[in-house]
Amino acid sequence: MVTVHYRKEYSPALGRDMEYKVYGDRGKPMLVFPTSLGRFYQYEDSGMIEELAEWIDAGKLQIWTCDTIDEETFFSPHWNIQDRIHRHEQYDAYIVQELIPGILRENMANNGGDEQKILISGCSMGAYYSGNFFFRHPEYFDTLLALSGVYSVQHFFGDYRDGAVYFNSPLDYLPALNDDNLLEQYRRKRIILCCGQGAWEDEMRDETAKLRDTLQDKVIPARVDFWGYNVDHDWHWWRKQIRYYMSELL
């Protein structure tokens, strides 16, 4: 029986309460983002925790499922792009300065002082979040597992790329990256990208292929899999994929 802890904490970076859930009491720390406009309980409601229960129950995996503020940022109806991306940068500060340090402290205490890096993951919009946080803040992570994601902000902001918008679009900032320290960090980590080729996967398939090519150009090892033409952009397939890849990662 998976142990579940619900948390609600005030975020100084966002000026509001943020909610999340923790599944399990020890093991590899995993941070999961929801799909577009999804909530912190979506991963459980969609059957993903059930798929991972054997590793959670065995003490091999501890999962944090966080909230986003998509309605104020990427999916906001507000026309002002700068306001939207500024709010996302505040969300970035919440994740990096508040949530992640808490994850690492709690996980280390639960694992007898063993300090670990985080496995970051998500499906669809959650894959965008996990990829962007992984590449922007690699010091916190050792594994990226992104399923059916986009990796640019084209869908949200069109061709606009000024300021912080550019630095939240991996397919824009990674090709131009020449920081040897960052590149070496990426090369020491595990990167798994997966996308189906069925219904509603066209945009995700194209951007996954572009990210694959970018990583190859930068000599960054990554496993990039394209599942079959019957594999749709849907939880049914993400449940199969998470079980398949987690059996290799743990």
N, C-alpha and C positions, 0 to 999 in steps of 0.2 A: 504494500500500500504506500503510494508516494506521499510523503509529507509535504504540505503546502503552507507557506507563510505569506499572508497578505500584508503589504506595507503601504502607508500613505505618509509622505513626508513633505514638508515645505521646502521649496527650492528658492534660495536667494537669487540665483541666476535668472529664474523665470518669473519670480514674484507670485508664485501660485503653488498649490499643492500638486504633487505628482504621485501617481500610484504605480505599483509594480507587484509582481509575485515572485516568490522563490520556491523552487521545487527541489527537494532533497536537502540533506544536511552536510554533505561532504562530496569530494570528488573534483573532477575537472570543472572549472568555472566556465559557464557558457552564457553569453548575453544574446538575447533574441529580440529583434524588432518586428513589429506587426506589418501587415500589408497596408496599403493606402487607406487612411482614415480609420484604421483598426485600433483596437484597444489592447491593453496589457493582458487581458484574459483570452484573447483570440486564439493564441497558440494552443491553449488547453482545450478551448471549445471546439477547435478544428481537428482534434485527435492527435496532435503532435506529441503531447506529453505522454499519452498512452503508448505511442510508438516507441518512446524512449524510456519507458518505465523500468525496463529490466536493468538498464545501466544506472538509473537514478536509485533504484532500490538496492543495487549492489554497492552503492557508495562510490561509483566511478564517475558520476556526472552530477553537477549541481547547476540548475538553470535559473537565470533571472530573465523574466519577460517584462519589458518596459513599455511605457506609453510614449507616443509621439505627440506633437502639436500640429499635425498636418493642416488642420483647418485654419491655422494662423500663418502658415508658411507656404509650402509647396502647393497646397490645394486651396489656398485662400482666394476668395473672389475679389480681394482688394487689388486694384490696378497698380499700386505702387510697388515695384519690384524691390526697391531698396528697403522699404519697411519689412517686406516679407523675408528677405534674406538676412536682415539684421535680427529679426526674431529667431530665425534658424540658428544664427551664430550664438544667441543666448541659449538655445537648446543644446548646441554643441558644448557650451560651457557647463551646462547641467550634467550632461553625460560624462564629460571628461573630468570635471573638477568635483563633482558631487557623487554621482551614481557609481562610477568605476572605482574610485578610492574605497567606497563602502563595500563593493563587491570583493575587492582584493583583501581588505581587512577581515571581513567575515569569513571568506573562504580560507585564508591562511589560518585563522583561529580554529576553524572546523577540521583542518587537515594537519593538526599537530605542529603548526609553525611552518609547514611547507609552502614556500612562496611560488605561485604559479602565474602563468600568463593566461589570458582569456581566449576562448574559442568564440568568435563572433559570427552570428548567422542571422538569416532572415529569408523570407520568400517574397518575390515580387518587389514592392516598394521597400520591404524589409531587407531585401538583398542589396538594393541601392544604399540604404543606410549602413548596412554592415560593411559593404565595400568601401564607402566613403570614409567611415570612421577608421577602418583598418589602414587605409593608405595615408590618411591625414595624421593618425596618431599610432604608429606601429609599435611604439614602446610598450603598449599595454597588451598586445595580442601576439599569439604565436600561430593562430589558425584562422583562416577565413573559409566559411562554407556558405556560398551564396547561390540561391536557387531562383532561377527565372527573373533575374534583375535587369534593370537598365543602369547605365553607369555614366550618364551625362545628365545635364539639366535641360536638354533640348525640349523634352515633353512639357516642362513646367514654365520655362522662361524663353522659349524660342531661341533666337540667335544671340540674345543678350548675354554678355560674358564679363561685364565690368566688375571690378572689385571682388567682393566675397563670393559672388556668383561663380566666377571662374574657379575659385579654390574649393568649390563644392561640386565640381564636375570632373571626375577622374579621367574621363576620356579626353579632357582638355589639358589638365595639369600634368598628368603622367607622361605624355609624349614629350613634353618640354622639360621634364625633370632631369637634372644633371648633378644632383647632390649624391656623391659617392657613398656617404654615410647612410642616407635613406635607402639607396638602391641595395646596399649590402644587407641592411636590415630586412628588406623584403625577400632577398634571396635565401635568408636563413629560416623562413617561415613556410608553413603549409598553406597553399592556396588551392581551393577547389571551387570551380564555377560549373554550374550545371543548368541546362535549359532544355525544355522539350521543343518539339518541332510541329506540334499540333495546333489546335484552336487557340487563338489569342496570344500566341507566343512570337509573332513575327518581329515586333519591335525588340523584344527581349533577346531573341536569337541573334538579331543583327548586332546589337550592342555587346552581347557576350562575345561574339566573334571579333568585334573591334577591340575589346579589352584583351582577348587572347593574343591578338596580333601585337598590341602595344607591349604586353608583358614579354613576348618573344623578342621584340626589338630591344628591350632593355635587359635581356638575358636574365629574366626573373622566372624561375621554374613555377609552373602552375599546371594543375590537372584541369582540363576543360572538356566536359562531356556534353554531347548533344544527344538526348534520348530521342526515341522514334517519332514518326509523323502522327502517331496516335496519342502522343503524350501532350495533354492539354495544360493550359495555365490554370491549375486547379489543385485544391488540397488533396484530392485523391492521389495525385501523382507526387505531390510534395511529401506526403506520408511515406510513400514507397522510397523516395529518394533519401529522406533523412535517415531511415533505417539502413539503407544500403551503405551510405557513406559513413555513418556513425560506427557501423560494425568494423570499418577499416581504421577509424581514427582512435577508437578506445581499445 
